[in-house]
Structure formats: structure tokens, C-alpha cells
Amino acid sequence: MMDQLGIKRLRPGPSGQGGATNSANYDPAKANPFPNLPDPLTLKDGRKVTTAEMWWKERRPEIVEDFEREVVGRVPKNVPKVTWTITTQAVDRVVGGIPVDARQLVGKVDNSACPSIEVNIQMTLVTPAKAARPVPVLMMFGGFGGGGFPRRPRPTREGRPSRPACAAALG
């Protein structure tokens, strides 16, 4: 593969020797390669953001554009549709001592543009149990080889699963 790409040799990784030109950096003061970040409340044309409307209509779109272009990339315009189906559900699980609901889903990608290719995306979706409002979720992509679900709660001395006080706030 390296011959096909015209790569003669690989660049060495960080060296453990302090004086080497490629020595590993253990100095926190040198860890930030971009110390001069732009002011989030200054538009690209130099004007200051002075209202919430200006933020939402002008500055935030500039930041989102930069983030899409430079960090996460853009979603192509012709992305095929994905249809998600729940294949397995578990409601007796915990993450960090908080009761959760876990679902294994399969996303079937529309392959009408190329019927010879079948794409199915496996994902485990975990949400706090009995959530009454929007909450953070865990999305884990990949095969279900290891079961794919969070662990079951450990029984207490009375034989019931323990539920920390902080879990009540999520329900």
C-alpha cells in the first residue's frame, strides 16, 4: 500500500528522549497549539455582538460554518435515508449508579442508488430511566458482540437494586 501511495518512509512518532527534535511534550504550558483563538463575540468583519439577535443571526452561524469546515466536516447533500428499528430493549440497567433504559437499534440505509450494497448500522442508545424532559443520551456504534448493554444493577443486602438519591432528580 505504501508503494502504491508513493510513501518512502513513515514519520517517526514522539521520542522519549528529551533532546530529540521529535521529543514528546510533557510541559502543560506548551500543550495549546492555538493560544490566540478568535473572540466569540466579535464578528469576522470586526463588529462586536451587542444583542441576542445578532448572536443567533450573525455570529453563531459564522462559528458553526467554521466548525463544520475545519473540525467535523460537512454532510453531503445526497446522503441516503436511514430507517432505525429497535431490535432489543433492556430497562433494568445502570450507568454510574443511575437507572437507564437501553435499546439496540439497527439503521438500514436506503440502498436504492446501489442495490448490490447493503448497509446496516448497529447502535446502542441509552437514556436515563423514566426521564420526563430532554436528557443527555449515550450512543454507542458498532457490533453487539459484547452484548452492547450497560450492566445490570448490583443487588443490595435487601435483595433490591440500589438507586442513588441523584437518580431521583432525573426521573
NORLINCOR-V692903 format. One record per residue. N is the residue number from 0. RES is the residue in one letter. SS is DSSP state (alpha for helix, beta for strand, coil for the rest). Layout:
[[N RES SS] [N RES SS]]
//
This chain:
[[0 M coil] [1 M alpha] [2 D alpha] [3 Q alpha] [4 L alpha] [5 G coil] [6 I coil] [7 K coil] [8 R coil] [9 L coil] [10 R coil] [11 P coil] [12 G coil] [13 P coil] [14 S beta] [15 G coil] [16 Q coil] [17 G coil] [18 G coil] [19 A coil] [20 T coil] [21 N coil] [22 S beta] [23 A coil] [24 N coil] [25 Y coil] [26 D coil] [27 P alpha] [28 A alpha] [29 K alpha] [30 A coil] [31 N coil] [32 P coil] [33 F coil] [34 P coil] [35 N coil] [36 L coil] [37 P coil] [38 D coil] [39 P coil] [40 L coil] [41 T beta] [42 L coil] [43 K coil] [44 D coil] [45 G coil] [46 R coil] [47 K beta] [48 V coil] [49 T coil] [50 T coil] [51 A alpha] [52 E alpha] [53 M alpha] [54 W alpha] [55 W alpha] [56 K alpha] [57 E alpha] [58 R alpha] [59 R alpha] [60 P alpha] [61 E alpha] [62 I alpha] [63 V alpha] [64 E alpha] [65 D alpha] [66 F alpha] [67 E alpha] [68 R alpha] [69 E alpha] [70 V alpha] [71 V alpha] [72 G coil] [73 R coil] [74 V coil] [75 P coil] [76 K coil] [77 N coil] [78 V coil] [79 P coil] [80 K coil] [81 V beta] [82 T beta] [83 W beta] [84 T beta] [85 I beta] [86 T beta] [87 T beta] [88 Q beta] [89 A beta] [90 V beta] [91 D beta] [92 R beta] [93 V beta] [94 V beta] [95 G coil] [96 G coil] [97 I beta] [98 P beta] [99 V beta] [100 D beta] [101 A beta] [102 R beta] [103 Q beta] [104 L beta] [105 V beta] [106 G beta] [107 K beta] [108 V beta] [109 D coil] [110 N coil] [111 S coil] [112 A coil] [113 C coil] [114 P coil] [115 S coil] [116 I coil] [117 E coil] [118 V coil] [119 N beta] [120 I beta] [121 Q beta] [122 M beta] [123 T beta] [124 L beta] [125 V beta] [126 T beta] [127 P beta] [128 A coil] [129 K coil] [130 A coil] [131 A coil] [132 R coil] [133 P coil] [134 V coil] [135 P coil] [136 V beta] [137 L beta] [138 M beta] [139 M beta] [140 F beta] [141 G coil] [142 G coil] [143 F coil] [144 G coil] [145 G coil] [146 G coil] [147 G coil] [148 F coil] [149 P coil] [150 R coil] [151 R beta] [152 P coil] [153 R coil] [154 P beta] [155 T coil] [156 R coil] [157 E coil] [158 G coil] [159 R coil] [160 P beta] [161 S coil] [162 R coil] [163 P coil] [164 A alpha] [165 C alpha] [166 A alpha] [167 A alpha] [168 A alpha] [169 L alpha] [170 G coil]]
//
